[in-house]
Amino acid sequence: MGRLLLTALLVACVPEEDKPKPEPEPEPEISCDPEAAPSLVIGQGQGSAFTPLVEGASVTLDVAPQGGYGVSIRAKTTGLLTDDAVDVLLETEIEGELSGSFVNQGTNLYCQDDNTGLLWGVVVGFDSASFPDPDALIALDGEQATLIVEATDVDGDSARAEVVVIIEVGG
């Protein structure tokens, strides 16, 4: 019995450096393939979340960094060079007429775990001369607007999407 106890103690006291170490898990390979067909989906979300905007969705307005007001969006892409800057054309149309156009240069397009690109922090705005203050925006309440987003990477590849939404002001 004494031998068994002594053997058990010796095995339990093996120095840490002599114990076999598990192999580290390999890092998942993330590859946003710039050779895929370019595509872009307009959506919204927070953090890493992305929810595509569907036709007829109600959206609210935010202050646009370029001045004026507009709809904060995210864009999910394929086929564009990620982890680099893209230029993003942001336009709105009301009843088929351009009501705002702005190019946001140098927006970061990040590669995601699902092998798509994701950009955020951009606002598809309305012309600040036509809609200079919140009072002028009241006329947009309940109106349909087309949000147009086109991203162009440093290699000149681009992807574009449009979605018709309903504007909510002061909701």
PAZANU-421860 format. One record per atom (N, C-alpha, C): residue number from 1; atom name; chain; residue in three letters; y, x, z. Coordinates in Angstrom, 1 decimal. Last residue first. Example, Ala and Ser with C-alpha at 12.3 -4.5 7.8 and 13.67 -1.06 7.14 Angstrom:
PAZANU-421860
> 2  N  A  SER  -2.2  12.8  7.1
> 2  CA  A  SER  -1.1  13.7  7.1
> 2  C  A  SER  0.0  12.9  7.9
> 1  N  A  ALA  -5.7  13.2  7.8
> 1  CA  A  ALA  -4.5  12.3  7.8
> 1  C  A  ALA  -3.3  13.2  7.8
//
This chain:
PAZANU-421860
> 171  N  A  GLY  60.9  -39.7  -34.7
> 171  CA  A  GLY  59.8  -40.4  -34.1
> 171  C  A  GLY  59.3  -39.8  -32.9
> 170  N  A  GLY  63.0  -38.7  -36.2
> 170  CA  A  GLY  63.3  -39.2  -34.9
> 170  C  A  GLY  62.2  -39.9  -34.2
> 169  N  A  VAL  61.4  -39.5  -39.2
> 169  CA  A  VAL  62.6  -38.9  -38.6
> 169  C  A  VAL  62.8  -39.5  -37.2
> 168  N  A  GLU  58.7  -38.8  -41.2
> 168  CA  A  GLU  59.1  -39.5  -40.0
> 168  C  A  GLU  60.3  -38.8  -39.4
> 167  N  A  ILE  57.7  -39.0  -44.6
> 167  CA  A  ILE  58.6  -38.4  -43.6
> 167  C  A  ILE  58.9  -39.3  -42.5
> 166  N  A  ILE  54.5  -38.8  -45.9
> 166  CA  A  ILE  55.5  -39.7  -45.5
> 166  C  A  ILE  56.4  -39.1  -44.4
> 165  N  A  VAL  53.5  -36.7  -48.7
> 165  CA  A  VAL  53.5  -37.1  -47.3
> 165  C  A  VAL  54.6  -38.2  -47.1
> 164  N  A  VAL  51.5  -35.2  -51.2
> 164  CA  A  VAL  52.5  -36.3  -50.9
> 164  C  A  VAL  52.4  -36.7  -49.5
> 163  N  A  VAL  51.2  -31.8  -52.0
> 163  CA  A  VAL  50.7  -33.0  -51.2
> 163  C  A  VAL  51.8  -33.9  -51.0
> 162  N  A  GLU  50.1  -29.1  -54.0
> 162  CA  A  GLU  51.1  -30.1  -53.7
> 162  C  A  GLU  50.4  -31.2  -52.9
> 161  N  A  ALA  49.7  -25.5  -54.5
> 161  CA  A  ALA  49.2  -26.9  -54.1
> 161  C  A  ALA  50.4  -27.8  -53.8
> 160  N  A  ARG  48.7  -22.4  -55.9
> 160  CA  A  ARG  49.7  -23.5  -55.7
> 160  C  A  ARG  49.0  -24.7  -55.3
> 159  N  A  ALA  48.5  -18.9  -56.0
> 159  CA  A  ALA  47.8  -20.1  -55.9
> 159  C  A  ALA  48.9  -21.2  -55.4
> 158  N  A  SER  48.6  -15.7  -57.8
> 158  CA  A  SER  49.2  -16.8  -57.1
> 158  C  A  SER  48.3  -18.0  -57.0
> 157  N  A  ASP  48.9  -12.2  -58.1
> 157  CA  A  ASP  48.1  -13.4  -58.2
> 157  C  A  ASP  48.7  -14.5  -57.4
> 156  N  A  GLY  50.4  -9.9  -57.8
> 156  CA  A  GLY  50.9  -10.9  -58.7
> 156  C  A  GLY  50.0  -12.1  -58.9
> 155  N  A  ASP  49.7  -8.2  -55.8
> 155  CA  A  ASP  49.1  -7.9  -57.1
> 155  C  A  ASP  49.6  -8.9  -58.2
> 154  N  A  VAL  50.8  -9.3  -53.5
> 154  CA  A  VAL  51.5  -8.1  -54.1
> 154  C  A  VAL  50.9  -7.7  -55.4
> 153  N  A  ASP  50.7  -13.0  -54.1
> 153  CA  A  ASP  50.4  -11.7  -53.4
> 153  C  A  ASP  51.0  -10.5  -54.1
> 152  N  A  THR  52.3  -16.0  -53.7
> 152  CA  A  THR  52.0  -14.9  -54.7
> 152  C  A  THR  51.8  -13.6  -53.9
> 151  N  A  ALA  51.9  -19.5  -53.2
> 151  CA  A  ALA  51.9  -18.1  -52.6
> 151  C  A  ALA  51.5  -17.1  -53.7
> 150  N  A  GLU  53.6  -22.5  -53.1
> 150  CA  A  GLU  52.9  -21.5  -54.0
> 150  C  A  GLU  53.0  -20.1  -53.4
> 149  N  A  VAL  53.8  -25.9  -52.4
> 149  CA  A  VAL  53.7  -24.5  -51.8
> 149  C  A  VAL  53.0  -23.6  -52.8
> 148  N  A  ILE  55.5  -28.9  -52.0
> 148  CA  A  ILE  54.9  -27.9  -53.0
> 148  C  A  ILE  55.0  -26.5  -52.4
> 147  N  A  LEU  55.4  -32.1  -51.0
> 147  CA  A  LEU  55.5  -30.8  -50.5
> 147  C  A  LEU  54.8  -29.9  -51.5
> 146  N  A  THR  57.0  -35.0  -51.8
> 146  CA  A  THR  56.0  -34.1  -52.3
> 146  C  A  THR  56.3  -32.7  -51.8
> 145  N  A  ALA  57.6  -37.9  -49.8
> 145  CA  A  ALA  58.1  -36.6  -50.3
> 145  C  A  ALA  56.9  -35.8  -50.8
> 144  N  A  GLN  58.5  -41.2  -49.1
> 144  CA  A  GLN  57.5  -40.3  -49.6
> 144  C  A  GLN  58.2  -39.0  -50.1
> 143  N  A  GLU  60.3  -42.3  -46.2
> 143  CA  A  GLU  60.3  -41.9  -47.6
> 143  C  A  GLU  59.0  -41.0  -47.9
> 142  N  A  GLY  60.6  -42.7  -43.5
> 142  CA  A  GLY  59.7  -43.6  -44.2
> 142  C  A  GLY  59.6  -43.3  -45.7
> 141  N  A  ASP  63.7  -41.3  -43.4
> 141  CA  A  ASP  62.7  -41.9  -42.6
> 141  C  A  ASP  61.9  -42.9  -43.4
> 140  N  A  LEU  65.8  -40.3  -44.8
> 140  CA  A  LEU  64.5  -39.8  -45.3
> 140  C  A  LEU  63.4  -40.6  -44.5
> 139  N  A  ALA  68.1  -41.1  -43.6
> 139  CA  A  ALA  67.8  -41.7  -44.9
> 139  C  A  ALA  66.4  -41.3  -45.4
> 138  N  A  ILE  68.3  -39.3  -41.5
> 138  CA  A  ILE  67.8  -40.6  -41.2
> 138  C  A  ILE  67.4  -41.4  -42.5
> 137  N  A  LEU  69.5  -37.0  -42.3
> 137  CA  A  LEU  68.1  -37.0  -42.4
> 137  C  A  LEU  67.5  -38.4  -42.2
> 136  N  A  ALA  72.1  -37.2  -41.6
> 136  CA  A  ALA  71.8  -37.4  -43.0
> 136  C  A  ALA  70.3  -37.5  -43.2
> 135  N  A  ASP  71.9  -36.7  -38.8
> 135  CA  A  ASP  72.3  -38.0  -39.3
> 135  C  A  ASP  72.0  -38.2  -40.7
> 134  N  A  PRO  71.2  -33.9  -38.7
> 134  CA  A  PRO  70.2  -35.0  -38.4
> 134  C  A  PRO  70.6  -36.4  -38.8
> 133  N  A  ASP  72.8  -32.4  -41.6
> 133  CA  A  ASP  72.6  -32.6  -40.2
> 133  C  A  ASP  71.6  -33.8  -39.9
> 132  N  A  PRO  72.7  -32.1  -44.4
> 132  CA  A  PRO  73.3  -31.0  -43.6
> 132  C  A  PRO  73.1  -31.2  -42.1
> 131  N  A  PHE  71.3  -32.6  -47.0
> 131  CA  A  PHE  70.9  -33.1  -45.7
> 131  C  A  PHE  71.4  -32.1  -44.7
> 130  N  A  SER  72.5  -31.4  -49.2
> 130  CA  A  SER  72.3  -32.8  -49.2
> 130  C  A  SER  71.9  -33.4  -47.9
> 129  N  A  ALA  72.5  -28.7  -48.2
> 129  CA  A  ALA  73.8  -29.3  -48.7
> 129  C  A  ALA  73.7  -30.9  -48.8
> 128  N  A  SER  69.9  -28.1  -47.7
> 128  CA  A  SER  70.8  -28.3  -46.5
> 128  C  A  SER  72.2  -28.8  -46.9
> 127  N  A  ASP  67.1  -29.6  -49.1
> 127  CA  A  ASP  68.4  -29.0  -49.4
> 127  C  A  ASP  69.4  -29.2  -48.3
> 126  N  A  PHE  64.3  -29.3  -47.0
> 126  CA  A  PHE  65.1  -30.1  -47.8
> 126  C  A  PHE  66.5  -29.4  -48.0
> 125  N  A  GLY  61.4  -27.0  -46.8
> 125  CA  A  GLY  62.7  -27.7  -46.4
> 125  C  A  GLY  63.3  -28.5  -47.5
> 124  N  A  VAL  58.6  -26.2  -45.3
> 124  CA  A  VAL  59.0  -26.7  -46.6
> 124  C  A  VAL  60.2  -27.5  -46.4
> 123  N  A  VAL  58.4  -23.3  -43.4
> 123  CA  A  VAL  58.9  -24.7  -43.4
> 123  C  A  VAL  59.3  -25.1  -44.8
> 122  N  A  VAL  56.1  -21.1  -41.8
> 122  CA  A  VAL  57.0  -21.5  -42.9
> 122  C  A  VAL  57.3  -23.0  -42.8
> 121  N  A  GLY  54.1  -20.3  -40.0
> 121  CA  A  GLY  55.5  -20.0  -39.7
> 121  C  A  GLY  56.5  -20.3  -40.8
> 120  N  A  TRP  51.3  -18.9  -41.8
> 120  CA  A  TRP  52.0  -19.9  -41.0
> 120  C  A  TRP  53.4  -19.5  -40.7
> 119  N  A  LEU  48.3  -18.4  -43.7
> 119  CA  A  LEU  49.7  -18.1  -43.4
> 119  C  A  LEU  50.3  -19.2  -42.6
> 118  N  A  LEU  45.2  -17.1  -44.2
> 118  CA  A  LEU  45.9  -18.1  -43.5
> 118  C  A  LEU  47.3  -17.6  -43.3
> 117  N  A  GLY  42.3  -16.8  -46.4
> 117  CA  A  GLY  43.6  -16.3  -45.9
> 117  C  A  GLY  44.3  -17.4  -45.2
> 116  N  A  THR  38.8  -16.8  -45.5
> 116  CA  A  THR  40.0  -17.4  -46.2
> 116  C  A  THR  41.2  -16.7  -45.7
> 115  N  A  ASN  36.6  -16.1  -44.0
> 115  CA  A  ASN  36.9  -15.4  -45.3
> 115  C  A  ASN  37.9  -16.1  -46.2
> 114  N  A  ASP  36.4  -17.1  -41.5
> 114  CA  A  ASP  35.7  -17.9  -42.6
> 114  C  A  ASP  36.0  -17.3  -44.0
> 113  N  A  ASP  38.1  -15.5  -40.0
> 113  CA  A  ASP  36.7  -15.3  -39.9
> 113  C  A  ASP  35.9  -16.1  -41.0
> 112  N  A  GLN  40.9  -14.6  -42.3
> 112  CA  A  GLN  40.3  -15.3  -41.2
> 112  C  A  GLN  38.8  -15.1  -41.1
> 111  N  A  CYS  43.6  -12.5  -43.0
> 111  CA  A  CYS  42.2  -12.8  -43.3
> 111  C  A  CYS  41.6  -13.5  -42.1
> 110  N  A  TYR  47.0  -13.7  -43.4
> 110  CA  A  TYR  45.9  -13.1  -42.6
> 110  C  A  TYR  44.5  -13.5  -43.0
> 109  N  A  LEU  49.9  -12.9  -44.8
> 109  CA  A  LEU  48.7  -13.7  -45.1
> 109  C  A  LEU  47.5  -13.0  -44.4
> 108  N  A  ASN  53.3  -12.9  -43.9
> 108  CA  A  ASN  52.0  -12.3  -43.7
> 108  C  A  ASN  50.9  -13.3  -44.0
> 107  N  A  THR  55.9  -13.0  -46.2
> 107  CA  A  THR  55.1  -13.8  -45.2
> 107  C  A  THR  53.7  -13.1  -45.1
> 106  N  A  GLY  57.8  -11.9  -48.0
> 106  CA  A  GLY  57.2  -11.1  -47.0
> 106  C  A  GLY  56.5  -11.9  -45.9
> 105  N  A  GLN  60.1  -14.6  -48.6
> 105  CA  A  GLN  59.5  -13.3  -49.0
> 105  C  A  GLN  58.9  -12.6  -47.8
> 104  N  A  ASN  60.2  -17.8  -49.4
> 104  CA  A  ASN  60.1  -17.0  -48.2
> 104  C  A  ASN  59.4  -15.7  -48.5
> 103  N  A  VAL  62.3  -19.5  -51.4
> 103  CA  A  VAL  61.3  -18.5  -51.4
> 103  C  A  VAL  61.3  -17.7  -50.1
> 102  N  A  PHE  63.0  -22.9  -51.8
> 102  CA  A  PHE  63.3  -21.7  -51.0
> 102  C  A  PHE  62.1  -20.8  -51.2
> 101  N  A  SER  64.4  -26.1  -52.4
> 101  CA  A  SER  63.6  -25.0  -52.9
> 101  C  A  SER  64.0  -23.7  -52.2
> 100  N  A  GLY  64.7  -29.6  -52.6
> 100  CA  A  GLY  64.8  -28.4  -51.8
> 100  C  A  GLY  63.9  -27.3  -52.4
> 99  N  A  SER  64.3  -31.6  -54.2
> 99  CA  A  SER  65.3  -31.9  -53.1
> 99  C  A  SER  65.3  -30.7  -52.2
> 98  N  A  LEU  63.7  -32.6  -57.5
> 98  CA  A  LEU  63.7  -31.5  -56.6
> 98  C  A  LEU  64.8  -31.7  -55.5
> 97  N  A  GLU  62.3  -35.8  -58.1
> 97  CA  A  GLU  63.5  -34.9  -58.2
> 97  C  A  GLU  63.4  -33.8  -57.1
> 96  N  A  GLY  60.3  -37.6  -57.6
> 96  CA  A  GLY  60.2  -36.7  -58.8
> 96  C  A  GLY  61.4  -35.7  -59.0
> 95  N  A  GLU  61.0  -38.7  -55.1
> 95  CA  A  GLU  61.0  -39.5  -56.4
> 95  C  A  GLU  61.1  -38.7  -57.6
> 94  N  A  ILE  61.6  -35.6  -54.0
> 94  CA  A  ILE  61.7  -37.0  -53.6
> 94  C  A  ILE  61.9  -37.8  -54.9
> 93  N  A  GLU  60.0  -32.5  -53.3
> 93  CA  A  GLU  60.5  -33.4  -54.3
> 93  C  A  GLU  60.5  -34.8  -53.7
> 92  N  A  THR  60.4  -29.2  -52.1
> 92  CA  A  THR  60.2  -30.6  -51.8
> 92  C  A  THR  60.7  -31.4  -53.0
> 91  N  A  GLU  58.9  -25.9  -51.9
> 91  CA  A  GLU  59.7  -26.9  -52.5
> 91  C  A  GLU  59.4  -28.3  -52.1
> 90  N  A  LEU  58.5  -22.6  -51.5
> 90  CA  A  LEU  58.5  -23.8  -50.7
> 90  C  A  LEU  59.4  -24.8  -51.4
> 89  N  A  LEU  56.8  -19.7  -52.3
> 89  CA  A  LEU  57.7  -20.7  -52.8
> 89  C  A  LEU  57.5  -22.0  -52.1
> 88  N  A  VAL  56.2  -16.8  -50.7
> 88  CA  A  VAL  55.9  -18.2  -50.6
> 88  C  A  VAL  57.0  -19.1  -51.1
> 87  N  A  ASP  54.8  -13.7  -51.1
> 87  CA  A  ASP  56.0  -14.5  -51.2
> 87  C  A  ASP  55.6  -15.9  -51.4
> 86  N  A  VAL  52.9  -11.9  -48.6
> 86  CA  A  VAL  52.9  -12.7  -49.8
> 86  C  A  VAL  54.3  -13.3  -49.9
> 85  N  A  ALA  51.6  -8.9  -47.2
> 85  CA  A  ALA  52.7  -9.8  -47.3
> 85  C  A  ALA  52.5  -10.6  -48.7
> 84  N  A  ASP  48.3  -8.6  -45.8
> 84  CA  A  ASP  49.4  -8.1  -46.5
> 84  C  A  ASP  50.5  -9.2  -46.7
> 83  N  A  ASP  45.9  -9.8  -45.4
> 83  CA  A  ASP  46.3  -8.7  -44.5
> 83  C  A  ASP  47.4  -7.9  -45.1
> 82  N  A  THR  44.7  -10.4  -48.8
> 82  CA  A  THR  45.1  -10.8  -47.4
> 82  C  A  THR  45.5  -9.5  -46.6
> 81  N  A  LEU  45.2  -11.5  -52.0
> 81  CA  A  LEU  45.1  -10.3  -51.2
> 81  C  A  LEU  45.6  -10.6  -49.8
> 80  N  A  LEU  43.5  -14.5  -52.9
> 80  CA  A  LEU  44.8  -13.7  -52.7
> 80  C  A  LEU  44.5  -12.5  -51.8
> 79  N  A  GLY  41.2  -16.0  -52.8
> 79  CA  A  GLY  41.5  -15.3  -54.0
> 79  C  A  GLY  42.8  -14.5  -54.0
> 78  N  A  THR  42.3  -18.8  -50.9
> 78  CA  A  THR  41.3  -17.9  -51.3
> 78  C  A  THR  41.8  -17.2  -52.5
> 77  N  A  THR  44.2  -20.0  -48.0
> 77  CA  A  THR  44.1  -19.6  -49.4
> 77  C  A  THR  42.7  -18.9  -49.6
> 76  N  A  LYS  46.1  -22.4  -46.3
> 76  CA  A  LYS  44.8  -21.7  -46.3
> 76  C  A  LYS  44.6  -21.3  -47.8
> 75  N  A  ALA  49.2  -22.6  -44.7
> 75  CA  A  ALA  48.5  -22.6  -46.0
> 75  C  A  ALA  47.2  -21.8  -45.8
> 74  N  A  ARG  51.1  -24.8  -42.6
> 74  CA  A  ARG  50.3  -23.6  -42.8
> 74  C  A  ARG  49.7  -23.7  -44.2
> 73  N  A  ILE  54.5  -26.0  -42.0
> 73  CA  A  ILE  53.2  -26.0  -42.6
> 73  C  A  ILE  52.4  -24.7  -42.4
> 72  N  A  SER  57.1  -28.2  -41.1
> 72  CA  A  SER  56.4  -26.9  -40.8
> 72  C  A  SER  54.9  -27.1  -41.3
> 71  N  A  VAL  59.4  -29.6  -43.2
> 71  CA  A  VAL  58.1  -29.8  -42.6
> 71  C  A  VAL  57.4  -28.4  -42.4
> 70  N  A  GLY  63.0  -29.4  -42.4
> 70  CA  A  GLY  61.8  -29.5  -43.3
> 70  C  A  GLY  60.6  -29.7  -42.5
> 69  N  A  TYR  66.5  -28.5  -42.6
> 69  CA  A  TYR  65.3  -29.1  -42.0
> 69  C  A  TYR  64.2  -29.3  -43.0
> 68  N  A  GLY  68.8  -25.7  -42.5
> 68  CA  A  GLY  68.4  -27.1  -42.8
> 68  C  A  GLY  67.2  -27.5  -42.0
> 67  N  A  GLY  67.5  -22.4  -42.9
> 67  CA  A  GLY  68.6  -23.4  -42.8
> 67  C  A  GLY  68.2  -24.8  -43.1
> 66  N  A  GLN  65.2  -21.0  -42.9
> 66  CA  A  GLN  66.1  -20.7  -44.0
> 66  C  A  GLN  67.4  -21.6  -44.0
> 65  N  A  PRO  63.8  -22.1  -40.8
> 65  CA  A  PRO  64.4  -20.8  -40.6
> 65  C  A  PRO  65.4  -20.4  -41.7
> 64  N  A  ALA  64.4  -25.6  -40.2
> 64  CA  A  ALA  63.9  -24.6  -41.1
> 64  C  A  ALA  64.6  -23.2  -40.8
> 63  N  A  VAL  63.5  -27.7  -37.6
> 63  CA  A  VAL  64.6  -26.9  -38.1
> 63  C  A  VAL  63.9  -25.8  -39.0
> 62  N  A  ASP  61.3  -30.3  -38.7
> 62  CA  A  ASP  61.6  -29.3  -37.8
> 62  C  A  ASP  62.8  -28.5  -38.4
> 61  N  A  LEU  59.9  -33.7  -39.0
> 61  CA  A  LEU  60.8  -32.6  -39.4
> 61  C  A  LEU  61.1  -31.6  -38.3
> 60  N  A  THR  56.6  -35.0  -39.3
> 60  CA  A  THR  57.9  -34.9  -38.7
> 60  C  A  THR  58.6  -33.7  -39.2
> 59  N  A  VAL  54.5  -37.0  -41.4
> 59  CA  A  VAL  54.9  -35.7  -40.9
> 59  C  A  VAL  56.3  -35.8  -40.3
> 58  N  A  SER  51.6  -38.9  -42.3
> 58  CA  A  SER  53.0  -38.9  -41.7
> 58  C  A  SER  53.3  -37.5  -41.1
> 57  N  A  ALA  49.9  -38.7  -45.4
> 57  CA  A  ALA  50.0  -38.3  -44.0
> 57  C  A  ALA  51.4  -38.4  -43.6
> 56  N  A  GLY  49.6  -39.0  -48.2
> 56  CA  A  GLY  50.1  -40.2  -47.4
> 56  C  A  GLY  50.2  -39.9  -45.9
> 55  N  A  GLU  46.9  -36.8  -48.5
> 55  CA  A  GLU  47.9  -37.7  -49.2
> 55  C  A  GLU  48.3  -38.8  -48.3
> 54  N  A  VAL  46.5  -34.6  -45.7
> 54  CA  A  VAL  46.0  -35.5  -46.7
> 54  C  A  VAL  47.1  -36.3  -47.3
> 53  N  A  LEU  46.6  -31.3  -44.8
> 53  CA  A  LEU  47.4  -32.5  -44.9
> 53  C  A  LEU  46.8  -33.3  -46.0
> 52  N  A  PRO  44.0  -29.7  -42.9
> 52  CA  A  PRO  44.6  -30.0  -44.2
> 52  C  A  PRO  45.4  -31.3  -44.1
> 51  N  A  THR  44.4  -27.8  -40.1
> 51  CA  A  THR  44.0  -29.2  -40.5
> 51  C  A  THR  44.7  -29.5  -41.8
> 50  N  A  PHE  43.4  -25.1  -38.3
> 50  CA  A  PHE  44.0  -25.5  -39.5
> 50  C  A  PHE  43.5  -26.9  -39.9
> 49  N  A  ALA  43.8  -22.8  -35.5
> 49  CA  A  ALA  43.4  -24.1  -36.1
> 49  C  A  ALA  44.1  -24.4  -37.4
> 48  N  A  SER  44.6  -20.6  -34.2
> 48  CA  A  SER  43.8  -20.4  -35.4
> 48  C  A  SER  43.4  -21.7  -36.1
> 47  N  A  GLY  47.6  -22.1  -33.2
> 47  CA  A  GLY  46.7  -21.0  -33.0
> 47  C  A  GLY  45.9  -20.7  -34.3
> 46  N  A  GLN  47.8  -25.2  -34.9
> 46  CA  A  GLN  48.3  -24.3  -33.9
> 46  C  A  GLN  47.2  -23.3  -33.6
> 45  N  A  GLY  48.7  -27.0  -38.0
> 45  CA  A  GLY  47.8  -26.6  -36.9
> 45  C  A  GLY  48.6  -25.7  -36.0
> 44  N  A  GLN  48.5  -28.1  -41.4
> 44  CA  A  GLN  49.2  -27.8  -40.2
> 44  C  A  GLN  48.2  -27.4  -39.2
> 43  N  A  GLY  48.4  -27.4  -45.0
> 43  CA  A  GLY  48.0  -28.1  -43.8
> 43  C  A  GLY  48.9  -27.8  -42.6
> 42  N  A  ILE  47.4  -27.0  -48.3
> 42  CA  A  ILE  48.5  -27.2  -47.4
> 42  C  A  ILE  48.0  -27.9  -46.2
> 41  N  A  VAL  45.5  -24.6  -49.9
> 41  CA  A  VAL  45.5  -25.9  -49.3
> 41  C  A  VAL  46.6  -25.9  -48.3
> 40  N  A  LEU  44.8  -22.8  -52.8
> 40  CA  A  LEU  45.7  -22.9  -51.7
> 40  C  A  LEU  45.6  -24.4  -51.2
> 39  N  A  SER  43.1  -20.2  -54.7
> 39  CA  A  SER  43.3  -21.6  -54.3
> 39  C  A  SER  44.2  -21.6  -53.1
> 38  N  A  PRO  41.7  -18.1  -57.1
> 38  CA  A  PRO  42.8  -18.4  -56.2
> 38  C  A  PRO  42.9  -19.9  -56.0
> 37  N  A  ALA  38.3  -17.2  -57.0
> 37  CA  A  ALA  39.3  -18.0  -57.7
> 37  C  A  ALA  40.4  -18.3  -56.7
> 36  N  A  ALA  37.8  -13.8  -55.7
> 36  CA  A  ALA  37.5  -15.3  -55.7
> 36  C  A  ALA  38.6  -16.0  -56.5
> 35  N  A  GLU  38.8  -11.3  -55.3
> 35  CA  A  GLU  38.2  -11.6  -56.6
> 35  C  A  GLU  37.8  -13.1  -56.8
> 34  N  A  PRO  39.5  -10.9  -52.7
> 34  CA  A  PRO  40.6  -11.2  -53.6
> 34  C  A  PRO  40.1  -11.5  -55.0
> 33  N  A  ASP  37.8  -12.1  -50.0
> 33  CA  A  ASP  37.5  -11.6  -51.4
> 33  C  A  ASP  38.7  -11.9  -52.3
> 32  N  A  CYS  37.9  -11.1  -47.0
> 32  CA  A  CYS  38.6  -12.1  -47.8
> 32  C  A  CYS  38.7  -11.6  -49.2
> 31  N  A  SER  35.6  -10.3  -44.9
> 31  CA  A  SER  36.0  -9.9  -46.2
> 31  C  A  SER  36.6  -11.1  -47.0
> 30  N  A  ILE  34.3  -9.1  -42.0
> 30  CA  A  ILE  35.3  -10.1  -42.6
> 30  C  A  ILE  35.8  -9.6  -43.9
> 29  N  A  GLU  31.4  -8.6  -40.4
> 29  CA  A  GLU  32.2  -8.1  -41.5
> 29  C  A  GLU  33.0  -9.3  -42.1
> 28  N  A  PRO  31.2  -8.4  -36.9
> 28  CA  A  PRO  31.0  -9.2  -38.1
> 28  C  A  PRO  31.9  -8.7  -39.2
> 27  N  A  GLU  29.9  -5.4  -35.5
> 27  CA  A  GLU  31.1  -6.3  -35.7
> 27  C  A  GLU  30.8  -7.1  -37.0
> 26  N  A  PRO  26.7  -5.3  -34.0
> 26  CA  A  PRO  27.6  -4.9  -35.1
> 26  C  A  PRO  28.8  -6.0  -35.2
> 25  N  A  GLU  26.2  -4.8  -30.6
> 25  CA  A  GLU  26.2  -5.8  -31.7
> 25  C  A  GLU  27.1  -5.3  -32.8
> 24  N  A  PRO  24.6  -1.8  -29.5
> 24  CA  A  PRO  25.8  -2.7  -29.6
> 24  C  A  PRO  25.7  -3.6  -30.8
> 23  N  A  GLU  21.4  -1.7  -28.1
> 23  CA  A  GLU  22.2  -1.4  -29.2
> 23  C  A  GLU  23.4  -2.3  -29.2
> 22  N  A  PRO  21.1  -1.0  -24.6
> 22  CA  A  PRO  20.9  -1.9  -25.7
> 22  C  A  PRO  21.9  -1.4  -26.8
> 21  N  A  LYS  19.6  2.0  -23.3
> 21  CA  A  LYS  20.8  1.2  -23.5
> 21  C  A  LYS  20.6  0.3  -24.7
> 20  N  A  PRO  17.2  3.0  -20.9
> 20  CA  A  PRO  17.6  2.7  -22.3
> 20  C  A  PRO  18.7  1.7  -22.4
> 19  N  A  LYS  18.2  5.2  -18.3
> 19  CA  A  LYS  17.7  3.8  -18.7
> 19  C  A  LYS  18.1  3.6  -20.2
> 18  N  A  ASP  19.4  7.6  -17.7
> 18  CA  A  ASP  18.0  7.6  -18.2
> 18  C  A  ASP  17.5  6.2  -18.7
> 17  N  A  GLU  21.8  6.9  -16.6
> 17  CA  A  GLU  21.8  7.6  -17.9
> 17  C  A  GLU  20.4  7.7  -18.5
> 16  N  A  GLU  21.1  5.8  -14.1
> 16  CA  A  GLU  21.6  5.0  -15.1
> 16  C  A  GLU  21.6  5.6  -16.5
> 15  N  A  PRO  18.0  7.0  -12.7
> 15  CA  A  PRO  19.4  7.2  -12.9
> 15  C  A  PRO  19.8  6.3  -14.2
> 14  N  A  VAL  15.7  5.0  -11.0
> 14  CA  A  VAL  15.9  5.8  -12.2
> 14  C  A  VAL  17.4  5.8  -12.5
> 13  N  A  CYS  14.9  3.5  -8.8
> 13  CA  A  CYS  16.0  4.5  -8.6
> 13  C  A  CYS  16.2  5.4  -9.9
> 12  N  A  ALA  12.7  2.0  -9.4
> 12  CA  A  ALA  14.0  1.3  -9.2
> 12  C  A  ALA  15.2  2.3  -9.1
> 11  N  A  VAL  10.8  3.9  -9.4
> 11  CA  A  VAL  11.1  3.3  -10.6
> 11  C  A  VAL  12.5  2.6  -10.5
> 10  N  A  LEU  10.7  4.5  -6.6
> 10  CA  A  LEU  11.0  5.6  -7.6
> 10  C  A  LEU  11.4  5.0  -8.9
> 9  N  A  LEU  9.9  2.1  -5.5
> 9  CA  A  LEU  11.2  2.7  -5.2
> 9  C  A  LEU  11.6  3.7  -6.2
> 8  N  A  ALA  7.3  1.9  -6.6
> 8  CA  A  ALA  8.3  0.8  -6.9
> 8  C  A  ALA  9.7  1.4  -6.6
> 7  N  A  THR  6.0  4.1  -5.4
> 7  CA  A  THR  6.2  4.0  -6.8
> 7  C  A  THR  7.3  3.0  -7.2
> 6  N  A  LEU  6.1  3.3  -2.6
> 6  CA  A  LEU  6.8  4.5  -3.1
> 6  C  A  LEU  7.0  4.5  -4.6
> 5  N  A  LEU  4.5  1.0  -2.7
> 5  CA  A  LEU  5.9  0.9  -2.3
> 5  C  A  LEU  6.7  2.1  -2.8
> 4  N  A  LEU  2.1  2.2  -3.5
> 4  CA  A  LEU  2.7  1.1  -4.3
> 4  C  A  LEU  4.2  1.0  -4.0
> 3  N  A  ARG  1.6  3.8  -1.3
> 3  CA  A  ARG  1.8  4.4  -2.6
> 3  C  A  ARG  2.5  3.4  -3.5
> 2  N  A  GLY  1.2  2.0  0.8
> 2  CA  A  GLY  2.3  2.9  0.8
> 2  C  A  GLY  2.6  3.5  -0.5
> 1  N  A  MET  -1.2  0.8  0.0
> 1  CA  A  MET  0.0  0.0  0.0
> 1  C  A  MET  1.3  0.9  0.0
//
